[in-house]
Amino acid sequence: MSLALRQPVLDEGAVRDQGGRVDLVVVAEMVAPGSRVLDVGSGDGALLELLATTRNCDARGIELSREGVNAGVARGLAIIQGDADVDLAHYPDDAFDYVILSQTLQATRRPRWVLEQMLRIGRRAVVSFPNFGHWRSRLDLLVNGRMPVTDNMPIAWYETPNIHFCTIRDFVALVEVLDARIEKAVALDSSGHRVRVTMPWWVWNLLGEQAVFLLTRER
């Protein structure tokens, strides 16, 4: 277990120095203190623990793998086993203040449907994902002619659970299709630092290795 998980903090620099996931800090910062939260694809519960300890949230998780569920439950977290591509349909409307999908969108079978369900059962949705449009991914394809392997996409194409890669611009286009609104967005470069927010989408698409979006429904 990393130091970031033993001592959860909302300090991007400290987490980055400790080799932790900076995107989890960015996600947590987008969640209002005291909120009801559902983390879809919660893994071992690292984000749930961060939300509970630093944001005082009532945070619950749904995770496909039995290993992830067991690890989270062993840490005293509320995680159940379930499949986002199916089980989100069973949640009532507005059941949570926030529904989070962290680095899981690309592994879902029905990304659009999953996002629609998230915006139905939560007043807001937070989504983070690796950006396949990052310049290093483009360079790998151009120069080597092979699917890229990066820190955020570390598994070879023939073993990866990722089945729907997308770029930042792809995601923005999907948000428009869903008739949702982007309330806040952050792009992180390969070092885990924020790309300047004043830059247009096409620049983020080149420089952002991963992105985090806070979405709301259009009323």
C-alpha positions as CSV (number, residue, x, y, z in Angstrom):
1,M,0.0,0.0,0.0
2,S,1.4,3.4,-0.9
3,L,2.0,6.2,1.6
4,A,-0.8,8.2,-0.2
5,L,-3.3,5.5,0.9
6,R,-2.0,5.3,4.5
7,Q,-2.3,9.0,4.9
8,P,-4.9,10.3,2.5
9,V,-4.3,14.0,1.6
10,L,-5.7,16.5,-0.9
11,D,-2.2,17.7,-1.9
12,E,-1.4,17.0,-5.5
13,G,2.3,17.7,-5.0
14,A,2.6,15.3,-2.0
15,V,0.7,12.6,-3.8
16,R,2.8,13.1,-7.0
17,D,6.1,12.9,-5.0
18,Q,4.9,9.7,-3.3
19,G,4.1,8.1,-6.7
20,G,0.3,8.1,-6.0
21,R,-2.5,8.8,-8.4
22,V,-2.9,12.6,-8.7
23,D,-6.2,12.1,-10.6
24,L,-7.8,10.8,-7.5
25,V,-6.9,14.1,-5.7
26,V,-8.4,16.1,-8.6
27,V,-11.6,14.0,-8.5
28,A,-11.9,14.4,-4.7
29,E,-11.5,18.2,-5.0
30,M,-14.5,18.3,-7.3
31,V,-16.7,16.7,-4.7
32,A,-18.4,18.9,-2.2
33,P,-17.8,18.0,1.5
34,G,-20.5,15.9,3.1
35,S,-21.9,14.6,-0.2
36,R,-23.4,11.2,-0.9
37,V,-21.1,9.5,-3.4
38,L,-21.2,6.4,-5.5
39,D,-17.8,5.3,-7.0
40,V,-18.3,3.1,-10.0
41,G,-15.4,0.7,-10.5
42,S,-14.0,1.5,-7.1
43,G,-11.2,-1.0,-7.2
44,D,-9.6,-1.4,-3.7
45,G,-11.4,1.7,-2.4
46,A,-8.5,4.2,-2.5
47,L,-10.8,7.0,-3.7
48,L,-13.6,6.0,-1.3
49,E,-11.1,6.3,1.6
50,L,-9.8,9.6,0.3
51,L,-13.4,11.0,0.1
52,A,-14.4,9.7,3.5
53,T,-11.3,11.0,5.3
54,T,-10.7,14.4,3.5
55,R,-14.3,15.3,2.4
56,N,-16.4,13.7,5.1
57,C,-18.5,12.0,2.4
58,D,-20.9,9.1,2.6
59,A,-19.0,7.2,0.0
60,R,-20.0,3.8,-1.4
61,G,-18.6,1.7,-4.2
62,I,-19.5,-0.8,-6.8
63,E,-16.7,-3.0,-8.2
64,L,-16.6,-5.9,-10.7
65,S,-13.6,-7.8,-9.3
66,R,-14.0,-9.9,-6.2
67,E,-10.4,-9.0,-5.3
68,G,-11.2,-5.3,-5.3
69,V,-14.3,-5.8,-3.2
70,N,-12.5,-7.9,-0.7
71,A,-9.7,-5.4,-0.4
72,G,-12.1,-2.5,0.1
73,V,-14.3,-4.3,2.6
74,A,-11.1,-5.3,4.6
75,R,-10.4,-1.6,4.9
76,G,-13.9,-1.0,6.3
77,L,-15.4,0.5,3.1
78,A,-18.9,0.0,1.7
79,I,-18.3,-1.8,-1.6
80,I,-20.5,-4.3,-3.3
81,Q,-19.8,-6.4,-6.3
82,G,-21.5,-5.4,-9.5
83,D,-21.2,-4.7,-13.2
84,A,-21.5,-1.0,-14.3
85,D,-22.7,-2.1,-17.7
86,V,-25.8,-3.7,-16.1
87,D,-26.3,-2.9,-12.5
88,L,-26.5,0.9,-12.6
89,A,-30.0,0.5,-14.0
90,H,-31.2,-0.7,-10.6
91,Y,-30.4,2.5,-8.8
92,P,-33.2,5.1,-8.4
93,D,-33.1,8.6,-9.8
94,D,-31.1,11.2,-7.8
95,A,-29.9,8.6,-5.3
96,F,-26.5,10.3,-5.0
97,D,-25.0,13.8,-5.1
98,Y,-22.1,12.6,-7.2
99,V,-21.4,9.4,-9.2
100,I,-17.8,8.9,-10.1
101,L,-16.2,6.8,-12.8
102,S,-12.4,6.9,-12.3
103,Q,-10.2,5.5,-15.1
104,T,-12.9,3.0,-15.9
105,L,-14.8,4.5,-18.8
106,Q,-12.6,2.9,-21.4
107,A,-13.2,-0.6,-19.9
108,T,-17.0,-0.4,-20.1
109,R,-18.9,-2.1,-22.9
110,R,-21.5,0.6,-23.2
111,P,-19.8,4.0,-22.3
112,R,-22.7,6.2,-23.4
113,W,-25.3,4.1,-21.5
114,V,-23.1,4.1,-18.4
115,L,-22.7,7.9,-18.5
116,E,-26.5,8.3,-19.0
117,Q,-27.1,6.2,-15.9
118,M,-24.6,8.1,-13.9
119,L,-26.3,11.4,-14.8
120,R,-29.7,9.9,-13.9
121,I,-28.8,8.5,-10.5
122,G,-26.5,11.4,-9.5
123,R,-26.9,15.1,-9.6
124,R,-23.4,15.4,-10.9
125,A,-21.0,12.9,-12.5
126,V,-17.2,13.0,-12.3
127,V,-15.3,11.1,-15.0
128,S,-11.6,10.5,-15.4
129,F,-9.9,8.7,-18.2
130,P,-6.6,8.3,-20.1
131,N,-6.4,10.4,-23.2
132,F,-5.6,8.4,-26.3
133,G,-5.0,11.6,-28.2
134,H,-1.9,12.5,-26.1
135,W,1.1,13.4,-28.3
136,R,3.1,10.4,-27.1
137,S,0.3,8.0,-28.1
138,R,0.1,9.7,-31.5
139,L,3.9,9.5,-31.9
140,D,4.0,5.8,-31.1
141,L,1.4,5.1,-33.7
142,L,3.1,7.3,-36.3
143,V,6.7,6.2,-35.7
144,N,6.4,2.6,-34.5
145,G,3.0,1.7,-35.9
146,R,2.0,0.0,-32.7
147,M,-0.6,0.5,-30.0
148,P,1.0,2.7,-27.3
149,V,1.9,1.5,-23.8
150,T,2.1,4.3,-21.3
151,D,2.0,4.8,-17.5
152,N,-1.8,5.4,-17.8
153,M,-2.2,2.6,-20.4
154,P,0.4,0.1,-19.2
155,I,-1.0,-3.1,-20.5
156,A,-0.4,-4.5,-24.0
157,W,-3.4,-4.4,-26.4
158,Y,-3.8,-8.2,-26.3
159,E,-4.2,-8.2,-22.5
160,T,-5.8,-4.9,-21.6
161,P,-9.3,-4.7,-20.3
162,N,-9.7,-1.4,-22.1
163,I,-12.0,-1.8,-25.1
164,H,-13.2,1.8,-25.8
165,F,-10.2,4.2,-26.0
166,C,-11.2,7.8,-26.5
167,T,-9.6,11.2,-26.7
168,I,-10.5,14.4,-24.8
169,R,-12.2,15.8,-27.9
170,D,-14.1,12.5,-28.3
171,F,-15.4,12.8,-24.7
172,V,-16.4,16.4,-25.1
173,A,-18.4,15.4,-28.2
174,L,-20.1,12.7,-26.3
175,V,-21.1,15.1,-23.5
176,E,-22.8,17.2,-26.2
177,V,-24.7,14.1,-27.5
178,L,-25.8,13.4,-23.9
179,D,-27.1,17.0,-23.6
180,A,-25.0,17.4,-20.4
181,R,-23.0,20.3,-19.3
182,I,-19.3,20.5,-18.4
183,E,-19.1,22.3,-15.1
184,K,-15.3,21.8,-14.6
185,A,-12.5,20.0,-16.4
186,V,-8.8,19.4,-15.6
187,A,-6.2,17.8,-17.9
188,L,-3.0,16.3,-16.4
189,D,0.3,16.0,-18.3
190,S,2.6,13.0,-18.2
191,S,4.2,14.3,-15.0
192,G,0.8,14.7,-13.2
193,H,0.8,18.5,-13.4
194,R,-2.3,20.4,-14.6
195,V,-2.4,21.7,-18.1
196,R,-3.3,25.4,-18.1
197,V,-7.1,25.7,-18.0
198,T,-7.0,28.6,-20.5
199,M,-6.0,26.4,-23.3
200,P,-8.5,25.2,-25.9
201,W,-9.6,21.5,-26.2
202,W,-7.3,20.7,-29.1
203,V,-4.3,21.7,-27.0
204,W,-5.5,19.7,-24.0
205,N,-5.9,16.8,-26.5
206,L,-2.2,17.0,-27.3
207,L,-0.7,17.7,-23.9
208,G,-3.1,16.0,-21.5
209,E,-2.2,12.4,-20.7
210,Q,-5.4,12.1,-18.7
211,A,-8.4,14.2,-18.0
212,V,-11.0,14.7,-15.3
213,F,-14.5,16.1,-16.0
214,L,-17.3,17.3,-13.7
215,L,-20.6,17.0,-15.5
216,T,-24.2,18.1,-14.7
217,R,-27.5,17.5,-16.4
218,E,-29.0,20.2,-18.5
219,R,-32.3,21.1,-16.9
